[in-house]
Amino acid sequence: MASSKLFTVLAILAIVSPTILATDFIVGDDKGWTINVDYQVWARGKLFYVGDNLVFNYPEGAHNVLKVNGTGFQECAAPAGTVALTSGQDVINLATPGRKWYICGVSKHCEVGPQKLFITVMPASFAPSPSPSTSAATTSAVNGARFGWMIIVIGILGMLI
């Protein structure tokens, strides 16, 4: 009976742990999503995994975020039907592995800014915990969540044994 409960707990942990271990990446750090920032330099050395989030912070109305393909990235042009994110605090969940491209569609920000970002997202199964490139605040929050989660797991396992 206890082994059945233990299996159930472990199955639940396997399902929810990627969400708990996710990292929020503030695009551009304290500069946010704006012109005259080299986002390829910002992304260099960061490891992005399925389940992580990109957070685009900018003054509402000054910029937007468009998800594009490689051609759209090179040409600074969004495919027809692309919906712009415009809240000024846009969060994009990295739900699938692979290459991801983002541009600003306001004026000539992509071409001149150059306000555009290219990243590669790795499968969640390869994710360390947490990514070493996170900010101190994000790392602290992630570590606090992990500690709380570990206490809950230990408590549940203690009840099963």
Solvent accessible surface area in square Angstrom, and as a share of the most:
residue,aa,sasa,rsa
1,M,179,0.80
2,A,52,0.41
3,S,85,0.55
4,S,65,0.42
5,K,91,0.39
6,L,73,0.36
7,F,147,0.61
8,T,71,0.41
9,V,20,0.11
10,L,93,0.46
11,A,38,0.30
12,I,91,0.46
13,L,28,0.14
14,A,70,0.54
15,I,133,0.67
16,V,51,0.29
17,S,33,0.21
18,P,57,0.36
19,T,105,0.61
20,I,44,0.22
21,L,65,0.32
22,A,23,0.18
23,T,3,0.02
24,D,63,0.33
25,F,5,0.02
26,I,58,0.29
27,V,0,0.00
28,G,5,0.05
29,D,71,0.37
30,D,140,0.72
31,K,139,0.59
32,G,6,0.05
33,W,1,0.00
34,T,38,0.22
35,I,68,0.35
36,N,122,0.62
37,V,19,0.11
38,D,78,0.40
39,Y,2,0.01
40,Q,64,0.28
41,V,79,0.46
42,W,24,0.08
43,A,11,0.09
44,R,172,0.63
45,G,65,0.63
46,K,36,0.15
47,L,78,0.39
48,F,5,0.02
49,Y,16,0.06
50,V,35,0.20
51,G,18,0.17
52,D,7,0.04
53,N,30,0.15
54,L,0,0.00
55,V,18,0.10
56,F,0,0.00
57,N,53,0.27
58,Y,18,0.07
59,P,93,0.58
60,E,135,0.61
61,G,69,0.66
62,A,40,0.31
63,H,16,0.07
64,N,20,0.10
65,V,1,0.01
66,L,17,0.08
67,K,109,0.46
68,V,10,0.06
69,N,76,0.39
70,G,22,0.21
71,T,83,0.48
72,G,5,0.05
73,F,19,0.08
74,Q,135,0.60
75,E,117,0.52
76,C,21,0.13
77,A,50,0.39
78,A,39,0.30
79,P,62,0.39
80,A,111,0.86
81,G,75,0.72
82,T,45,0.26
83,V,119,0.68
84,A,37,0.29
85,L,68,0.34
86,T,77,0.45
87,S,64,0.41
88,G,4,0.04
89,Q,138,0.62
90,D,10,0.05
91,V,89,0.51
92,I,26,0.13
93,N,80,0.41
94,L,2,0.01
95,A,68,0.52
96,T,75,0.44
97,P,72,0.45
98,G,29,0.28
99,R,159,0.58
100,K,17,0.07
101,W,53,0.18
102,Y,1,0.00
103,I,2,0.01
104,C,2,0.01
105,G,38,0.37
106,V,45,0.26
107,S,94,0.60
108,K,124,0.53
109,H,35,0.15
110,C,3,0.02
111,E,88,0.40
112,V,118,0.68
113,G,4,0.04
114,P,66,0.41
115,Q,0,0.00
116,K,42,0.18
117,L,0,0.00
118,F,59,0.24
119,I,5,0.03
120,T,65,0.38
121,V,2,0.01
122,M,74,0.33
123,P,46,0.29
124,A,35,0.27
125,S,102,0.66
126,F,133,0.56
127,A,48,0.37
128,P,60,0.38
129,S,65,0.42
130,P,30,0.19
131,S,5,0.03
132,P,112,0.71
133,S,35,0.23
134,T,19,0.11
135,S,58,0.37
136,A,88,0.68
137,A,78,0.60
138,T,24,0.14
139,T,37,0.22
140,S,73,0.47
141,A,69,0.53
142,V,12,0.07
143,N,72,0.37
144,G,46,0.44
145,A,50,0.39
146,R,37,0.13
147,F,124,0.52
148,G,29,0.28
149,W,68,0.24
150,M,106,0.47
151,I,95,0.48
152,I,93,0.47
153,V,20,0.12
154,I,120,0.61
155,G,38,0.37
156,I,57,0.29
157,L,45,0.23
158,G,50,0.48
159,M,154,0.69
160,L,30,0.15
161,I,178,0.90
